[in-house]
Amino acid sequence: MSPNGSDRSPRRPMRRKLLQALTAGLVLATATGCTYKDFPRLGMPTPTTEEAPRILSLWQGSWAAALAVGVLVWGLILWSAIFHRRSRTKVEVPPQTRYNLPIEALYTVVPILIVSVLFYFTARDESKLLSLEKKPDVTVNVVGFQWSWCFNYIENVEGSTGDAKTAAELNAIPDRYKKDFPADAGGVYTCGTPGERNPQTNNPGPTLWLPKGKTVRFVLTSRDVIHSFWVVPFLMKQDVIPGHTNAFQVTPDKEGTFLGKCAELCGVDHSRMLFNVKVVSPERYEQHLKDLAKKGQTGYVPAGIAQTSHEKNRETNNL
């Protein structure tokens, strides 16, 4: 009986609060707007390239490892709090354990093993995703600048003359990427402004067209500061660095118009560096390039800042 004569246990309010907290947590977890189809992706968008499922798998595996560690840690915390509480043992100071070498070795070795496993799968997938061994069907030079994007389509397009391998506008691109450029590629281009919008979706930014089912290589260059080229449903992004050329390639496998953005804080109007990616059939893609040539958008816009001598030496030594 409590001091005021009531039979009510003082533990009941605490249990009621705990139940309310658990209920609130359950509501928050289930009221996020996600459907049962979205949940397995754990916040990731639906993949739209052949390479994206590899990234999604790595993401899901990392979450599984994190949840397993979390369940173990929280389980040990709750077990200690419940079974070693003072009111249960009636002991003022419980026995103290010091210098338990097996336990110390355990909590040193286990984290190392966890990090090693995560590192292995990350390095394996990164090596595969950044591989440029396969010759691309399409090459696009993505040019980032404050605060929008230009896209040089390095293609042999009817109505456009020239050669991408010798074009002065593309001098910033190293020869190791130019060797895979198609011969006599006069090319076409499109440049955007922050105020431009996609006519179909009304989303801001210029629109990059890509063919479905074709391997596309992005060669990334910058005119000013570091940007980051991120097509959200491709689950892949890479930095666009002045004086250093990055590249990666993907194979889009779903038609549609998708959002892209700069993922690197690049200045006051960074939030306006948006663009769209329109994946269409190869026939519509070819027609789009011809339409750009008819508009007079032939040749290439300057790719950006040329590589520094230090960066050229580094790449030469790594070949």
N, C-alpha and C positions, 0 to 999 in steps of 0.2 A: 504494500500500500504506500502511496506517495505521501509526503509530509502534510499536505492539505486534506488528507483523509480520503482522497479519491483513489479508485482502483486503476485509474488510467496510467499506463506505463510511460515514462519519459522518453522511451525509445520510439514510440509510435510517430510523433511528429517528424523525427529524423527519417524514418522509413517512408513516411508520406512524401517528404520533400525529395527523397531519392527516387521514388516512383514517378513523381512529377517531372523530375529532370530527365529520367530515361524516356518518358513519353514525349517530352519536348524534343529530345534528340532524335527520336524515331520520326516525328513529324517533319523536322528539318531535313532529315535524310531522304524522306520519301516525297517531299513537296518541291523538289528542285526542277520539275518540268521534264525530267528524263523519262523515257519509256523503257520498257523491259529490253527493247532492242538496242538502246543506247548504253545501257548499264555495263555490258561486257567490255565496251571500249574505254570505260573509266575516264570519260571527259574528252576523249579524242574524237574528231570528226570522222565521217565515213571515208575510208581510203579511196583515192581515185587514180592510183598508179599501180603498176605491177610491183614496185619496190616498197610501197607504203606498208603492206602487211608485215614486213620484216620489222619495221620501226614500231608498229602497233604491238607486235609480239614481245619486243624488248620492253616496251612500256608496261604491258600487262605482267610480264615476269618480274619486273622491278617492284610493281605494286604487290604482287603475291609475296615476294620476299619481305617487303616492308610490313605487310599485314602479319606475316608469321612471326617476325621479330616483335612487332607491337603486341600481339596476343600473348607471347611468352613473357615479355617485360611486364605488361599490365597484370597478367596472371600472377607473377611472382610478387608484385607490389600488393595486390589485393590479398593474396595468401598470407603474406607477412603481416599486413594490417589487421586481418581478421583473427588469425590463429596465434599471433604473438602480442595481442593487445593487453594492456595492463590489467583491465577489469577481468580478464579471463585467467591470467596466471597469478594475480594477487602478489606479484613480486615487484618491489620498488625499482630495482635495476636488474634486468635479466643478464644471464651470463654473456660475456663479451668474447667474440671470436676474433683472434688476431693472427696474421701471418699464416692463413690457410693457403698453402701453396697450390694444391689441386684446384681450388676455386679461382685463385688469381691466374693460374695458367689457363683455366677454362675461359674466363672473360677476356683474356688477351688473344687466345688462339681463335675462338669462334668469330669475333669481328673481322680478324684478318682473313679467315676463310670466306666469310660473306662478301667482303670487299673484293677478294680475288676472283670469286665466281662472277660477280657483277662486272668486274673489269674484263674478264675473258669474253663474255658474251657481247659487251659493248665494243671492244676492240675488234672482235670477229665481224660484227654487223657493220661497224664503221668502215672497215676495210672493204667490205663488199659494196657498200653504198657509194663509196667514193672511187670505186674502180672505173677507169676509163679505157679498159682493154677492148671493149666492144666499140667498133666504129659506128658513130651515130648516123641515123637517117636524116636528122635535121639538126642544125646548129644555130643557136640564137645567142648573140652577144647582148647581154643585159647591161645597160649603162645606168648607174645610179648617180643622181645629182640632187643638190638642194633646190626644189623639193619635189621631184617626180622621177619618171623613168623614161628611157628610150630603149627601143628594141631593134637591133640590127639583125634582120633575117639573112643569114649567110647562105644564099641559095642562088642557083642559076635560073633567073626569072626572065621570061620573055619580055623584051623591051628595056632591059637593064644590061649595060655593058661594063666590063671591068674585071678585076681579079682581086678577091679578098686577100689572097696571100701576099699581094704587093701593095694593097691600098694604103695610102698614107694615114687615113683616118683610123686604121686598125694597127698602127705601129706599136701601141701599148700592149698588144697581145703577144705573148712569147711564141716562138716558132714551134715549140712542142705541141701547141694547140692548133697552129695554122696548118700543120702537116695533114690534118684530117679535114681541112676545108675542101669543099668540092672545087674542081678546076673551073676557071673562068667564071667565078661566082660574082656577078655584078651586084646582086643583092638589092633589097629594099629595106625601108625602115619606117618606124612610126615613133613619134615622140609625144609625150603627154604633158599636161599641166595639172596642178592640183584641182582646178575647177572643172576639168573634163569629167564626163559621165558616160557609162556604158548605156547605149540606146535601148537595150532589151531589159536590163535590170535596174537602171538608173543609179547603180552603184558608182561612187566617185573613182576617178583615176583612168588612165589609158587602158586599153585592152590588148593583151598578148594572145595571138591565135596560135594553137597547136593542133597537130593531127593526131587523132586517136590511133593507138596501136603502133605508133612509130617511136623509135628511141630518139629522145631529144637531149642534146647536150647544151647546157647553159654555161657560157663563158662570161664570168662576172668581172666587170671593171667599174671604177669610180672616177668621177671628174674632180672630186673635192675632198670629202671626208669619208669615214667608214659608215657604210650602210649595211643592211642585211636583207637579202632576197628571200622572202618567205611566202610560198603558196600554201595556204592553211591546210586544205585537204590532201596535199601531197605529203604532209607530215615531215617535210624536209625544208631546211633553210640553211643558208651559208652566207658568211660575211662578204661584203663587196668592199674591197680595200684599195685605196689609192696607192699606186706603185707596186701592187701585187695582184696577180690574176688567179682567181679561184675558178673551179669548174666542177660540175657534177651532172649526171644525166638520169633521166627517168623515162618511163614509157606510160603515158596516160592511157587508161583503159575504160574511162567513162566519159561520155559526152556531157557537156553542160558548161555553165559559166560560174567560175569559182573566184573567191576573194583572195587577194594577195596584199601584202603590206611590208613596210620596212620594219624590221624587228630590232633595230639598233638606234638608240637615241642619237640623232644626227644634227640637231639644231632646233631652232624655235618652232619651225613648222613640220617637225618630224611626224606628227599625227596625221598630216595631210598626204604623206607619201604612200598612197594607196594605189592599187592597180587591180585589174581583172584578168583572168585567164579563161579564154574561151576554147574548149576542146571540141573539135568538129571532125567530120570525116576527112580523109586525105584529099578528096576531090574539092570540098569546100575550102580547105586550107590552100590548095594550089590556086583556086580562083581568087581567094583573098589577096595572095601575093601579086597576082596579075592586076587586081584592082588598085593596089598601092602603086604599082608601076604606072598605070594609066593616070593616076593623080599626080605623077611627077616625083613621087617619093622614092627615087632610085638612088643607088649608091649607099653610102654609110655615113652616119654621124660620127664625130670623134669619139673614140672608145673611152678616153680618159687619160689619166696621168701615166706616163711611160714608166716602166720598171726602173728602179734605181740600180746602179751598178752592183751594190751589195746584194740585192735580191737576185740579180742575174747570176752572180757568182755562186750564190747558194744553190740555185736550181741546177746550174752546170755541174757542180760538185756532186749533186744527188742523182744525176742521170746514170 
